[in-house]
Amino acid sequence: MQLKYYISAIVAALILIACTTDIDIKLDGVKPALVVDGCVTTDTVAHTVYLKKTSDYFSNKAAAVVSGAKVTLNDGIATVTLTEDPSVKGAYKTPSDYYGVVGRTYTLTITDVDVDGDGTTETYTATSQIARRPLLEKISVEKSHIFSEDMWAVKIWMQEPATEKNYYMGRLYRNNVCVSDSIQEWGVTNDEFFSGTYLNGTTYMYFSSEKKDEILQSGDLITLEMSGITEDYKDFVDEASTEFWGRNPLFGGQPSNIRTNVKLVSPSGTSTTPHGYFAAYSTIRSSTVYKE
């Protein structure tokens, strides 16, 4: 038995030593591909679509923008041309009085760009439909203590429709400043467990004391922005969040590229696949003043 334990100890020591070996990974460069980040909502504002290029994995430079493109948006009835912001290259904006309509399908078209630098211009499209606006009535904020951490639960009152499958996205604001300012902090869900029910003070999202800008004070104006989104966009947000937080090495699935709804229309046969997402969704907001 002692010999068995001795051999096991040697094997364990060799494994630990082997784990300290440095591996120098060298990746070949690839042609740049288009990255789209933009949306149109039911808000009446200048909606923005950002166009950038991918870069090599180990690049420490900011992603290059795509300037000088022709970008249009069609809702099945009319087409508008987006104008590139002269102060923010690669940012293309609709007119300031533009708004999306529930039920309409929006098609973004991008032309006159040569992203991969092969001398041939490309055309890209992306399509998304605006889902039903959430029937959010009101919110409240309640402080709690969870796992030795101060948390503030944002509770909602809302009738959830039973006639269709619905998908929701939430973002939190404190004193008119968005604190859910990155995609991994957005609250996305479906109605699988509450379809057709009335949500009577159900917790939807949290403020956390781990972030300084989320520590609430009495008198703060709290706003929940809730959006009706498509299933595909929910899956995109989930996949992007998973890649940010990392996969469980034991129970996680095989790694794969995050989905995109951006398609290369022409020319055919190119090896550069576009990335990113163009989303269309409805939005409603409810606010309350937090009191200790």
C-alpha positions in Angstrom: 0.0 0.0 0.0 2.9 2.4 0.8 4.4 1.7 -2.6 1.0 2.5 -4.2 0.8 5.9 -2.4 4.4 6.6 -3.3 3.9 6.1 -7.0 0.7 8.2 -6.9 2.6 11.0 -5.3 5.3 10.9 -8.0 2.7 11.0 -10.7 0.9 13.9 -9.1 4.1 15.8 -8.8 4.9 15.2 -12.5 1.5 16.5 -13.5 1.9 19.7 -11.5 5.3 20.3 -13.0 4.0 19.7 -16.5 1.3 22.3 -16.0 3.9 25.1 -15.7 5.3 24.6 -19.2 5.0 27.7 -21.4 3.4 27.3 -24.8 4.2 29.9 -27.5 1.1 30.1 -29.7 1.5 31.8 -33.1 -1.5 32.6 -35.2 -1.5 33.5 -38.8 -3.1 36.8 -39.8 -6.4 36.8 -41.6 -8.2 39.2 -43.9 -10.3 41.8 -42.1 -14.0 41.3 -42.0 -16.9 43.7 -41.4 -18.4 44.1 -37.9 -21.8 45.7 -37.6 -23.2 47.1 -34.3 -26.5 49.0 -34.6 -30.2 49.1 -33.9 -33.5 50.7 -34.7 -36.1 51.1 -31.9 -39.5 52.6 -31.4 -37.9 55.7 -29.8 -37.8 58.8 -31.9 -34.1 59.5 -32.1 -31.2 59.4 -34.5 -30.4 55.7 -34.5 -26.8 54.8 -35.0 -25.1 51.9 -36.9 -21.3 51.4 -36.3 -19.1 49.8 -38.9 -15.7 48.4 -38.0 -13.2 45.8 -39.1 -12.0 42.7 -37.3 -8.3 42.6 -36.4 -5.8 39.8 -35.6 -6.2 38.0 -32.3 -3.1 39.4 -30.6 -3.5 42.9 -32.0 -3.4 45.6 -29.3 -4.7 48.4 -31.5 -8.3 49.7 -31.7 -10.4 48.2 -34.4 -10.3 50.1 -37.6 -13.5 51.9 -38.6 -15.3 51.6 -42.0 -15.7 55.1 -43.4 -17.3 56.2 -46.6 -19.9 53.5 -46.9 -23.4 53.9 -48.3 -25.9 52.7 -45.6 -29.6 52.6 -46.1 -32.6 51.3 -44.0 -35.8 50.1 -45.4 -39.0 49.2 -43.3 -41.0 47.7 -46.2 -42.6 51.0 -47.0 -39.8 53.6 -47.3 -36.0 53.8 -47.4 -33.9 56.3 -45.6 -30.2 56.9 -46.0 -28.0 57.1 -43.0 -25.4 59.9 -42.8 -21.9 59.3 -41.4 -21.2 61.4 -38.4 -18.4 63.8 -39.4 -17.0 63.8 -35.8 -17.2 60.0 -35.3 -16.0 58.1 -38.4 -17.7 54.8 -38.9 -20.9 55.9 -37.1 -23.9 56.2 -39.5 -27.1 57.9 -38.3 -30.7 58.0 -39.3 -32.6 61.4 -39.3 -33.3 62.5 -35.7 -37.1 62.2 -36.2 -36.8 58.5 -37.2 -38.6 55.8 -35.2 -39.4 52.1 -35.7 -42.9 50.6 -35.9 -44.0 47.4 -34.1 -44.5 44.6 -36.6 -42.4 46.0 -39.4 -39.3 44.3 -40.7 -36.2 46.5 -41.1 -33.5 45.7 -43.7 -30.1 47.4 -43.3 -28.0 47.5 -46.5 -24.3 48.4 -46.7 -22.6 49.1 -50.0 -19.6 50.8 -51.5 -17.1 49.2 -49.0 -14.0 47.1 -49.6 -13.4 45.7 -46.1 -11.0 42.9 -47.1 -8.9 45.3 -49.3 -9.0 43.1 -52.4 -10.0 45.9 -54.8 -13.7 44.7 -55.1 -16.5 46.4 -53.2 -18.9 44.4 -51.2 -22.6 44.5 -50.3 -24.0 43.4 -47.0 -27.5 43.2 -45.6 -29.1 42.5 -42.2 -32.8 42.1 -41.3 -34.7 42.3 -38.0 -38.4 42.7 -37.0 -39.7 44.8 -34.2 -41.6 42.7 -31.7 -44.5 43.7 -29.4 -43.7 46.4 -26.8 -43.7 45.0 -23.2 -46.8 45.8 -21.2 -44.8 47.2 -18.3 -46.9 49.2 -15.8 -44.6 50.2 -13.0 -41.4 49.3 -11.0 -40.2 49.5 -7.5 -36.7 49.0 -5.9 -36.0 47.0 -2.7 -32.7 46.6 -0.9 -31.6 43.2 0.1 -28.4 41.4 1.3 -27.4 38.4 -0.8 -24.2 36.4 -0.2 -22.6 39.1 1.9 -23.3 41.7 -0.8 -25.8 44.6 -0.9 -28.2 44.3 -3.8 -31.1 46.3 -4.9 -33.9 44.3 -6.6 -35.9 46.0 -9.4 -39.4 44.6 -9.3 -41.9 44.9 -12.1 -45.7 44.9 -12.5 -46.6 43.7 -16.0 -49.2 41.6 -17.8 -47.5 39.0 -19.9 -49.4 38.1 -23.1 -50.3 34.4 -23.5 -51.0 34.4 -27.2 -47.4 34.3 -28.4 -43.8 33.5 -27.4 -42.1 36.7 -26.1 -38.5 37.7 -25.5 -37.4 40.6 -23.3 -34.3 42.7 -22.7 -33.8 45.0 -19.7 -31.3 47.8 -19.0 -31.0 49.9 -15.8 -30.5 53.6 -15.4 -29.5 55.5 -12.3 -30.2 59.3 -12.4 -30.6 59.0 -16.2 -27.2 57.3 -16.7 -27.2 53.7 -18.0 -25.4 51.4 -15.6 -26.1 48.3 -17.8 -23.5 49.8 -20.1 -22.1 46.5 -21.6 -23.8 43.6 -23.3 -23.0 41.1 -20.5 -25.0 43.3 -18.1 -28.2 43.3 -20.1 -31.1 41.2 -18.7 -32.5 39.0 -21.4 -35.1 36.3 -20.9 -38.0 34.6 -22.5 -41.5 34.0 -21.0 -41.2 30.2 -20.7 -42.1 30.2 -17.0 -44.6 33.1 -16.8 -46.4 33.2 -20.1 -49.8 34.7 -19.8 -49.4 35.6 -16.1 -49.5 38.9 -14.3 -46.2 39.8 -12.8 -47.0 41.4 -9.5 -43.8 42.7 -8.1 -41.6 40.1 -9.6 -37.8 40.7 -9.4 -36.4 41.3 -12.9 -32.9 42.8 -12.5 -30.5 43.8 -9.7 -28.2 46.7 -8.9 -25.0 45.4 -7.2 -22.7 47.1 -4.7 -19.8 45.5 -6.5 -20.0 48.3 -9.0 -19.6 51.9 -7.6 -22.1 53.4 -10.1 -24.7 50.9 -8.9 -24.6 51.7 -5.2 -28.0 53.4 -4.7 -28.6 56.4 -2.4 -32.0 57.6 -1.2 -33.5 60.0 -3.7 -31.9 58.4 -6.8 -34.1 58.2 -9.9 -34.2 54.6 -11.1 -35.4 53.7 -14.5 -35.9 50.3 -16.1 -35.7 50.2 -19.9 -37.5 47.1 -21.1 -37.6 46.0 -24.7 -39.4 43.4 -26.8 -36.8 41.6 -28.8 -36.6 38.6 -31.2 -35.5 35.1 -30.2 -32.5 35.4 -32.4 -31.3 38.6 -30.8 -31.8 37.1 -27.3 -29.6 34.2 -28.4 -27.0 36.6 -29.8 -26.8 38.5 -26.4 -26.6 35.2 -24.5 -23.8 34.0 -26.7 -21.8 37.2 -26.5 -22.2 37.2 -22.6 -21.0 33.6 -22.5 -17.9 34.4 -24.5 -17.2 37.4 -22.2 -17.5 35.4 -18.9 -15.9 32.3 -20.3 -17.2 28.7 -20.6 -17.2 26.1 -17.8 -14.4 23.7 -18.8 -16.3 20.7 -17.5 -19.9 21.4 -18.4 -19.7 24.0 -21.2 -20.3 23.1 -24.8 -17.8 23.3 -27.7 -16.7 26.8 -28.5 -18.2 28.4 -31.6 -18.5 31.7 -33.3 -21.2 34.1 -32.0 -24.2 34.2 -34.4 -24.8 37.2 -36.7 -27.6 38.3 -38.9 -25.3 40.2 -41.2 -25.0 38.6 -44.6 -22.6 39.2 -47.4 -24.7 39.6 -50.6 -21.9 40.1 -53.1 -19.4 39.3 -54.4 -19.9 35.5 -54.0 -17.1 33.2 -53.1 -15.2 35.5 -50.7 -13.8 34.0 -47.5 -14.5 36.9 -45.2 -17.5 36.3 -43.0 -19.2 39.4 -41.5 -19.8 39.6 -37.7 -22.0 41.6 -35.3 -25.7 42.3 -35.2 -28.3 44.7 -36.5 -31.3 44.7 -34.1 -34.8 46.1 -34.2 -36.9 46.2 -31.1 -39.6 48.0 -29.2 -38.9 49.9 -25.9 -40.8 51.1 -22.9 -39.5 52.7 -19.7 -40.7 53.0 -16.1 -39.1 55.1 -13.3 -39.3 55.4 -9.6 -37.5 57.4 -6.9 -35.6 55.0 -4.5 -36.1 55.6 -0.8 -34.2 53.8 1.9 
